[in-house]
């Protein structure tokens, strides 16, 4: 029988919630190949204009265990810096994972920075076990937001 599991992760940032959300989530397909070329070779929208039901694809280097990922945006509230996406194609989908979703919410902090809260839920196929993939996923998500943070600190006029 397939099992449903989840993990959560928080990343603190000195950048405001709206800026890190727009750069690290909404426009990450544009920034990723520039800011993380060692991981992302290219990225582009496949369907839609960035709203609900839009699909974007990320193509990876050999640093990742699979060569591409496609995700569909299921929910978005830009004002509340919150979104939910579903993984529709990637390594493991259909062979180890039946389904996977991620919900991201970026909340402001009292010092003008923010906290990125990520919750990932996935349904493993029968007989599949997760070993160190969760810690790798958390490291990957942290790397995304730290790269976006560094870019925003270096480019104070970006995403205002």
C-alpha positions as CSV (number, residue, x, y, z in Angstrom):
1,X,0.0,0.0,0.0
2,X,1.3,3.5,-0.9
3,X,2.0,5.8,2.0
4,X,1.6,9.6,2.3
5,X,4.4,11.5,4.0
6,X,5.4,15.1,4.5
7,X,8.2,17.3,5.7
8,X,8.4,20.9,6.7
9,X,11.3,23.3,6.5
10,X,11.9,27.0,7.5
11,X,14.5,29.3,6.0
12,X,15.2,32.7,7.5
13,X,16.0,35.6,5.3
14,X,17.1,39.2,5.8
15,X,15.0,40.2,2.7
16,X,11.4,41.2,2.8
17,X,8.7,38.6,2.3
18,X,7.4,40.1,-0.9
19,X,10.8,40.4,-2.6
20,X,12.0,36.9,-1.7
21,X,8.6,35.4,-2.7
22,X,8.7,37.1,-6.1
23,X,12.3,36.2,-6.8
24,X,12.5,32.8,-5.2
25,X,9.1,31.5,-6.2
26,X,7.3,33.5,-8.9
27,X,10.3,34.3,-11.1
28,X,12.7,31.5,-10.1
29,X,12.5,30.0,-13.6
30,X,14.1,33.2,-14.9
31,X,16.7,33.6,-12.1
32,X,17.7,29.9,-11.5
33,X,19.9,29.4,-14.6
34,X,21.7,32.7,-13.8
35,X,22.0,32.2,-10.0
36,X,22.4,28.4,-9.8
37,X,24.0,27.3,-13.2
38,X,25.7,24.5,-11.4
39,X,22.3,22.9,-10.8
40,X,19.8,24.5,-13.3
41,X,20.9,24.6,-17.0
42,X,17.6,26.3,-18.2
43,X,14.0,26.9,-17.1
44,X,10.9,28.1,-18.9
45,X,7.2,28.3,-18.8
46,X,5.5,25.4,-20.6
47,X,1.9,26.4,-20.2
48,X,0.2,29.6,-18.9
49,X,1.3,33.0,-17.9
50,X,2.4,32.3,-14.3
51,X,-1.1,32.1,-12.8
52,X,-3.1,29.1,-11.6
53,X,-2.6,26.0,-13.8
54,X,0.6,27.3,-15.3
55,X,3.3,24.8,-15.8
56,X,7.0,25.5,-15.8
57,X,10.0,23.2,-16.5
58,X,13.4,23.2,-15.0
59,X,16.3,21.4,-16.7
60,X,19.1,20.2,-14.4
61,X,22.8,19.5,-14.7
62,X,24.3,16.2,-13.6
63,X,24.4,17.5,-10.1
64,X,20.8,16.4,-9.7
65,X,19.6,12.8,-9.7
66,X,17.2,13.5,-12.6
67,X,17.4,15.8,-15.7
68,X,14.2,17.7,-15.5
69,X,11.2,18.7,-13.4
70,X,7.8,20.1,-14.3
71,X,5.5,21.7,-11.8
72,X,1.9,23.0,-12.0
73,X,0.9,26.0,-10.0
74,X,-2.3,25.0,-8.1
75,X,-2.8,28.0,-5.9
76,X,-1.3,31.5,-5.6
77,X,-1.9,34.5,-3.4
78,X,0.9,37.0,-4.2
79,X,-0.3,39.5,-1.6
80,X,0.0,36.8,1.1
81,X,3.2,35.4,-0.4
82,X,1.8,31.9,-0.6
83,X,1.5,29.3,-3.3
84,X,1.1,25.6,-3.8
85,X,2.4,23.5,-6.7
86,X,2.2,19.9,-7.8
87,X,5.1,18.0,-9.3
88,X,3.9,16.6,-12.6
89,X,7.1,15.2,-14.1
90,X,10.5,14.5,-12.6
91,X,12.8,11.7,-11.4
92,X,10.8,9.3,-9.2
93,X,7.4,10.3,-10.5
94,X,5.8,7.0,-11.5
95,X,8.7,4.9,-10.3
96,X,9.0,5.8,-6.6
97,X,6.5,8.7,-6.1
98,X,2.9,8.6,-7.0
99,X,2.3,12.3,-6.3
100,X,4.1,15.3,-4.7
101,X,3.0,18.8,-3.7
102,X,4.8,21.7,-2.1
103,X,3.2,24.7,-0.3
104,X,5.3,27.8,0.2
105,X,4.4,30.7,2.5
106,X,6.7,33.6,3.2
107,X,6.0,35.5,6.3
108,X,7.4,38.9,7.3
109,X,9.5,39.2,10.5
110,X,9.7,42.2,12.8
111,X,13.2,43.1,11.6
112,X,12.1,43.6,8.0
113,X,13.2,40.2,6.9
114,X,11.1,37.1,6.4
115,X,10.7,33.4,7.1
116,X,10.1,31.0,4.2
117,X,8.0,28.1,5.3
118,X,7.9,25.0,3.0
119,X,5.7,22.0,3.4
120,X,6.1,19.1,1.0
121,X,3.7,16.2,0.9
122,X,4.4,13.1,-1.2
123,X,2.8,9.8,-1.8
124,X,5.3,6.9,-2.2
125,X,4.5,3.9,-4.4
126,X,4.1,0.6,-2.6
127,X,7.4,-0.8,-1.3
128,X,9.4,2.4,-1.7
129,X,11.3,3.9,1.2
130,X,12.8,7.4,1.5
131,X,16.4,7.5,2.8
132,X,18.4,10.7,2.6
133,X,16.2,12.3,-0.1
134,X,14.4,14.5,2.4
135,X,17.6,16.1,3.7
136,X,18.7,16.6,0.1
137,X,15.3,18.2,-0.8
138,X,15.6,20.6,2.2
139,X,19.2,21.5,1.2
140,X,18.0,22.2,-2.4
141,X,15.1,24.4,-1.2
142,X,17.5,26.3,1.2
143,X,20.0,26.8,-1.7
144,X,17.2,28.3,-3.9
145,X,16.2,30.9,-1.3
146,X,19.7,31.7,-0.2
147,X,20.7,32.3,-3.9
148,X,17.6,34.5,-4.3
149,X,18.5,36.3,-1.1
150,X,22.1,37.0,-2.1
151,X,20.9,38.3,-5.5
152,X,18.3,40.6,-3.9
153,X,20.9,41.9,-1.4
154,X,23.3,42.7,-4.2
155,X,20.5,44.2,-6.3
156,X,18.5,46.4,-4.0
157,X,16.3,47.7,-6.8
158,X,15.3,44.3,-8.0
159,X,11.7,43.0,-7.2
160,X,10.6,46.1,-5.3
